Each structure stands twice: as structure tokens, then as C-alpha cells.
């Protein structure tokens, strides 16, 4: 794995990674990359001492993550020539994403 210093953020939110990170990161669909960045930002935001600031920052982050998860649920991933996953695999992935969306909902309701 590349050290954290090898992962850089570009203007506009894009990530530039080095080494193994570059290949793994580049292989992810854009919606999944955006969701993962949002989840990482949410983890950082939870460490704010100021509760009002924490709530103000986390809400738009989680809304953005929700948008990307919904996008993933609506858009089947193009395999780039690879075989499309079977129905069972797609159902498991959809179930996992629904679970994530439900956890995000619970997190939002606990903040209110």
C-alpha cells in the first residue's frame, strides 16, 4: 500500500493516488469514489468538539453520500467489457447499499 502522503487531493475534489492506490482508486466507479470520500470526511467531522459545527458540517456530507449511494443503486455498473455480475451478486450489493442508506438515515435522525 502506498503511504498516505502518496494520496493527494486535486482542486475540485478529485484524488490523485500513487502506486497501488492509483490502480485501485481508478478502477472504482465515480459514485463509489465520491461516497467513500464523503464517508471519510464524515469520520473527520465527527471529531469536531463544537456540536453545532459538527452538525452543520455532517448534514451536507451525509446528503452527498446518500446521493451517491442512490446513484449507485439506480445505475448498473458497466463492466468495461467484463461479464455483468449475476442477479444474486447484484441483490447482495443492493442490500448492502440499502443497509448503508438506513444507517445514514439513523445518523441524521440522531443529530436532529
N, C-alpha and C positions, 0 to 999 in steps of 0.2 A: 504494500500500500504506500501511496505517496504521502509524505508529511503534509500537515495542514498548510504549511507555507506554500506548497505547490498548488493549492487551490485558490484562485483569485476571482474576485467579483469584477465584472465589467460594468461600465456605465449602462444603465437601462436594465440591470438585474441579471444579465446573463452571467454564467460562470465559465471560467476558463480553467480547466484542470490539467495537471501534468501526469505523465506516465499512465499507470493502470487506471487511475481515476478518469483520465480523459476518455479512454475507450468505454469504460462502464457508464460514465455520465452521458456520453454522446449517444449511447445505444438506447437510452430511456426516451419515451415519448415526452414532448414538451410539457403536457399537462401533468405528467408524473413528476418531472423535474420541478415544476412550479409548486406543486403540492408539497414535495419534500423540503424545498427551501422555506415555504410557509410554515411547515411544522417545526423546522429548526429555529426559525425566528420566534415562533410561539414559545418554544422552550426557553429561549433567551429572555423574552418579555416576562415570563413568569418569575424571573429573578429580580424584577424591579421592586424596590421597597415601597414606593409610592403606589398605594392601591388604586387611586384614581387614574394615574398614568398607566398602570398595568392594564386596567380595564379598557381604557381608551385605545391603547395600542393593540391589545389582543383581539378585540372585536373585528377590526378590518382585516387583520391577518387571518383569522379563522374564517371570515367570509370569503376571502380569496382562496383559501384551501378548499372550502366547500364547493366553490365554483369549479375548481379544477377536478375535484372528485366527481362532481356531476357530469362534467365534460367527459371524463374517462368512462363513466357508466353509459353515456349516450353514444360514444364513438368507439366502434371496434378498432382495435389496433391493427394497422396494416403491417403485415409481417415482413415487408421488404422482400417478397419472393418466398419467404418461409411458409411452411404449412400453417394454416389457421388452427388455433387450439380447438380441441373438441368441446362439445357442449358442456361436459362435466367440468372441465377446467374453467370455462367462461363463467359457469354458475358459481364456482368456488371464488373466483376473483370478484364477481359482483357481490357475493355475500360478504367478503372481506371489506369491500368498499362501503357497503351499506352499514356494516358494523362501525367503520371509521366515522361515517357521517353521523351515526347515532351518538358516538362518543363526543363528537364536536358539538352536537345539539345539547347534550348533558352539560358539557363545559360552559357553553353560552348561558344556559339557564341557571347554573350555579353562580355565574358572575352577576346576574341581574339582581 
